[in-house]
Amino acid sequence: MTLNKAQEMVDQWIKTVGVRYFSELTNMAVLTEEVGELARIMARKYGDQSFKKSDEKYDLADEMADVLWVLVCLANQTGVDLNEAFVKNLEKKSARDKTRHVQNKKLHD
């Protein structure tokens, strides 16, 4: 699936099942909440925190998909073509960081 297809699918779902998009500001708050839920799992699974009983319901892949979902909603609402934006971002990083990471001694230890 392309990012464009994902944007189309989310838009169709919103218009048929979701009634309408939440406001951009509400979706920004929802995105922050979803990133927090993802961070909670990451801190427990890969960090030093231990899982609580209430954490058992969380699924890493599902939380990542929640983050992507809301990000796609925001892109749709603001007219951003995520496919185009991602390609441009990758080109920017490739040009800017062409030798930066290779020369970073911290990454070779």
C-alpha positions as a LaTeX table, in Angstrom:
\begin{tabular}{lrrr}
\hline
Residue & $x$ (\AA) & $y$ (\AA) & $z$ (\AA) \\
\hline
Met1 & 0.00 & 0.00 & 0.00 \\
Thr2 & 1.28 & 3.47 & $-0.81$ \\
Leu3 & 0.94 & 6.44 & 1.48 \\
Asn4 & $-1.43$ & 7.95 & $-1.10$ \\
Lys5 & $-3.65$ & 4.87 & $-0.90$ \\
Ala6 & $-3.60$ & 5.05 & 2.89 \\
Gln7 & $-4.69$ & 8.68 & 2.70 \\
Glu8 & $-7.54$ & 7.75 & 0.36 \\
Met9 & $-8.66$ & 4.85 & 2.58 \\
Val10 & $-8.65$ & 6.98 & 5.74 \\
Asp11 & $-10.55$ & 9.75 & 3.98 \\
Gln12 & $-13.18$ & 7.30 & 2.75 \\
Trp13 & $-13.53$ & 5.78 & 6.23 \\
Ile14 & $-13.88$ & 9.19 & 7.85 \\
Lys15 & $-16.56$ & 10.24 & 5.37 \\
Thr16 & $-18.59$ & 7.01 & 5.68 \\
Val17 & $-18.04$ & 5.73 & 9.23 \\
Gly18 & $-16.44$ & 8.58 & 11.12 \\
Val19 & $-19.00$ & 11.23 & 10.05 \\
Arg20 & $-16.32$ & 13.95 & 9.76 \\
Tyr21 & $-12.75$ & 14.73 & 10.72 \\
Phe22 & $-12.10$ & 16.04 & 14.21 \\
Ser23 & $-10.65$ & 19.54 & 14.09 \\
Glu24 & $-6.97$ & 19.82 & 13.28 \\
Leu25 & $-6.20$ & 20.93 & 16.82 \\
Thr26 & $-8.14$ & 18.01 & 18.30 \\
Asn27 & $-6.31$ & 15.60 & 16.00 \\
Met28 & $-2.98$ & 17.12 & 17.05 \\
Ala29 & $-3.93$ & 16.42 & 20.67 \\
Val30 & $-5.02$ & 12.88 & 19.73 \\
Leu31 & $-1.71$ & 12.35 & 17.91 \\
Thr32 & 0.16 & 13.43 & 21.03 \\
Glu33 & $-1.91$ & 11.01 & 23.11 \\
Glu34 & $-1.23$ & 8.14 & 20.70 \\
Val35 & 2.52 & 8.87 & 20.65 \\
Gly36 & 2.40 & 8.80 & 24.45 \\
Glu37 & 0.78 & 5.37 & 24.41 \\
Leu38 & 3.46 & 4.15 & 22.01 \\
Ala39 & 6.16 & 5.63 & 24.25 \\
Arg40 & 4.67 & 3.81 & 27.25 \\
Ile41 & 5.03 & 0.45 & 25.52 \\
Met42 & 8.52 & 1.24 & 24.26 \\
Ala43 & 9.66 & 2.30 & 27.74 \\
Arg44 & 8.39 & $-0.94$ & 29.19 \\
Lys45 & 9.41 & $-3.32$ & 26.44 \\
Tyr46 & 12.79 & $-1.84$ & 25.49 \\
Gly47 & 13.52 & 0.47 & 28.41 \\
Asp48 & 13.96 & 0.07 & 32.12 \\
Gln49 & 10.34 & 0.25 & 33.23 \\
Ser50 & 8.39 & $-2.89$ & 34.03 \\
Phe51 & 4.92 & $-3.64$ & 32.71 \\
Lys52 & 1.91 & $-2.90$ & 34.90 \\
Lys53 & $-1.24$ & $-4.99$ & 34.82 \\
Ser54 & $-2.97$ & $-2.16$ & 32.93 \\
Asp55 & $-0.26$ & $-2.26$ & 30.22 \\
Glu56 & $-1.17$ & $-5.77$ & 29.10 \\
Lys57 & $-3.88$ & $-4.48$ & 26.76 \\
Tyr58 & $-1.40$ & $-2.47$ & 24.68 \\
Asp59 & $-0.03$ & $-3.85$ & 21.42 \\
Leu60 & 3.06 & $-2.23$ & 19.89 \\
Ala61 & 1.97 & $-2.65$ & 16.25 \\
Asp62 & $-1.53$ & $-1.38$ & 16.99 \\
Glu63 & $-0.18$ & 1.69 & 18.77 \\
Met64 & 2.10 & 2.44 & 15.81 \\
Ala65 & $-0.90$ & 2.11 & 13.50 \\
Asp66 & $-2.87$ & 4.52 & 15.71 \\
Val67 & $-0.08$ & 7.09 & 15.36 \\
Leu68 & $-0.03$ & 6.60 & 11.59 \\
Trp69 & $-3.83$ & 6.86 & 11.38 \\
Val70 & $-3.99$ & 10.24 & 13.09 \\
Leu71 & $-0.98$ & 11.52 & 11.14 \\
Val72 & $-2.78$ & 10.55 & 7.92 \\
Cys73 & $-5.89$ & 12.36 & 9.14 \\
Leu74 & $-3.85$ & 15.51 & 9.74 \\
Ala75 & $-2.22$ & 15.22 & 6.32 \\
Asn76 & $-5.63$ & 14.90 & 4.68 \\
Gln77 & $-6.99$ & 17.86 & 6.60 \\
Thr78 & $-4.06$ & 20.12 & 5.76 \\
Gly79 & $-3.63$ & 19.09 & 2.12 \\
Val80 & $-0.29$ & 17.33 & 2.58 \\
Asp81 & 0.56 & 14.55 & 0.13 \\
Leu82 & 2.44 & 12.21 & 2.45 \\
Asn83 & 3.95 & 10.22 & $-0.41$ \\
Glu84 & 5.46 & 13.34 & $-1.93$ \\
Ala85 & 6.48 & 14.73 & 1.47 \\
Phe86 & 8.18 & 11.48 & 2.45 \\
Val87 & 10.17 & 11.29 & $-0.79$ \\
Lys88 & 11.29 & 14.91 & $-0.40$ \\
Asn89 & 12.20 & 14.29 & 3.24 \\
Leu90 & 14.28 & 11.25 & 2.33 \\
Glu91 & 16.07 & 13.26 & $-0.36$ \\
Lys92 & 16.76 & 16.04 & 2.17 \\
Lys93 & 18.15 & 13.60 & 4.74 \\
Ser94 & 20.25 & 11.82 & 2.11 \\
Ala95 & 21.86 & 15.06 & 0.97 \\
Arg96 & 22.30 & 16.54 & 4.44 \\
Asp97 & 23.56 & 13.39 & 6.15 \\
Lys98 & 25.54 & 11.86 & 3.29 \\
Thr99 & 28.66 & 11.46 & 5.43 \\
Arg100 & 27.44 & 12.60 & 8.85 \\
His101 & 26.48 & 9.20 & 10.25 \\
Val102 & 29.33 & 7.31 & 8.60 \\
Gln103 & 31.76 & 9.69 & 10.31 \\
Asn104 & 30.02 & 9.48 & 13.69 \\
Lys105 & 32.38 & 7.45 & 15.88 \\
Lys106 & 29.59 & 6.88 & 18.41 \\
Leu107 & 27.75 & 4.73 & 15.87 \\
His108 & 30.76 & 2.47 & 15.28 \\
Asp109 & 31.41 & 1.47 & 18.89 \\
\hline
\end{tabular}
